[in-house]
């Protein structure tokens, strides 16, 4: 996930916690899971999507010979892992109550997006 968009998502979650509360408050784990889930979902979209839907060229990872999780484990297992990471993030956010709803919505979006 290093040097990838998933790392930016992780940093945004952690930065939001630091800016809003002055401390991480356990958001490192949430950001890590959301970042990984995002990266897997992005790799799945590159593997299974088309340029018209994605708004960008699909199949770039395979063309570049990148060892993505979907390429290594298959699309079904990669999807299962992205969903599991999302569920872990949602469980970590449960103690926040209503205040955690924006992050819960982000977690669901990360794994369900089509673009």
C-alpha positions in Angstrom: 0.0 0.0 0.0 3.0 2.3 0.4 3.2 5.0 -2.3 -0.3 4.2 -3.4 -3.7 5.9 -3.2 -4.6 3.6 -0.2 -1.8 5.2 1.8 -3.4 8.6 1.1 -6.7 7.4 2.4 -5.0 6.1 5.6 -3.3 9.4 6.1 -6.5 11.3 5.6 -8.3 9.2 8.3 -5.4 9.7 10.7 -5.0 13.4 9.9 -8.7 14.0 10.4 -8.5 12.4 13.9 -5.5 14.4 14.8 -7.0 17.7 13.5 -10.4 17.1 15.2 -9.3 15.6 18.5 -5.6 16.3 18.8 -4.9 12.6 19.0 -5.1 9.5 16.9 -7.9 7.8 19.0 -7.4 4.4 17.4 -7.8 5.7 13.9 -4.5 4.2 12.7 -6.1 0.8 12.5 -9.2 2.2 10.8 -7.1 4.1 8.3 -4.9 1.0 7.6 -8.0 -1.2 6.9 -9.7 1.4 4.8 -6.5 2.1 2.8 -6.0 -1.6 2.1 -9.7 -2.1 1.2 -9.5 0.9 -1.1 -6.4 -0.5 -2.8 -7.9 -3.9 -3.3 -11.1 -2.5 -4.7 -9.1 -0.2 -7.0 -7.1 -3.2 -8.3 -10.4 -5.1 -8.8 -11.8 -2.3 -10.8 -8.7 -2.2 -12.9 -9.0 -6.0 -13.5 -12.8 -6.1 -14.1 -13.9 -2.7 -15.2 -14.0 -1.0 -18.6 -12.7 2.4 -19.6 -16.2 3.8 -20.2 -17.3 3.1 -16.6 -14.0 3.9 -14.9 -13.2 7.1 -16.8 -9.7 5.8 -17.3 -7.9 3.0 -19.1 -8.6 -0.4 -17.5 -6.1 -3.3 -17.4 -3.1 -1.1 -16.7 -1.9 -3.3 -13.8 -2.0 -6.5 -15.8 -0.3 -4.8 -18.7 2.5 -3.6 -16.4 2.8 -7.1 -14.8 1.9 -5.8 -11.4 1.5 -8.3 -8.7 -1.9 -7.1 -7.3 -4.0 -9.1 -4.8 -6.6 -9.9 -7.5 -3.9 -11.1 -9.8 -2.4 -13.3 -7.2 -5.5 -14.7 -5.4 -8.3 -14.1 -8.0 -11.1 -11.6 -8.0 -13.4 -13.5 -5.7 -10.8 -13.9 -2.9 -9.7 -10.3 -3.3 -13.3 -9.1 -3.0 -13.8 -11.2 0.1 -10.7 -9.7 1.6 -11.8 -6.1 0.8 -15.2 -6.8 2.3 -13.5 -8.3 5.4 -11.3 -5.2 5.8 -14.4 -3.0 5.5 -16.2 -5.0 8.2 -13.2 -4.7 10.5 -13.1 -0.9 10.0 -16.8 -0.7 10.7 -16.3 -2.7 13.9 -13.5 -0.3 15.0 -15.8 2.7 14.4 -18.7 1.3 16.4 -17.6 3.0 19.7 -17.9 6.4 18.0 -21.7 6.1 17.7 -23.3 8.7 15.5 -20.1 10.7 15.2 -18.5 7.8 13.3 -21.2 7.7 10.6 -19.2 9.8 8.0 -16.3 7.3 8.3 -18.7 4.3 8.1 -20.2 5.8 4.9 -16.6 6.2 3.6 -15.8 2.5 4.4 -18.9 1.3 2.6 -18.1 3.5 -0.4 -14.5 2.3 -0.6 -15.6 -1.3 -1.3 -18.7 -0.6 -3.3 -17.6 2.1 -5.7 -17.7 1.4 -9.4 -15.3 4.1 -10.6 
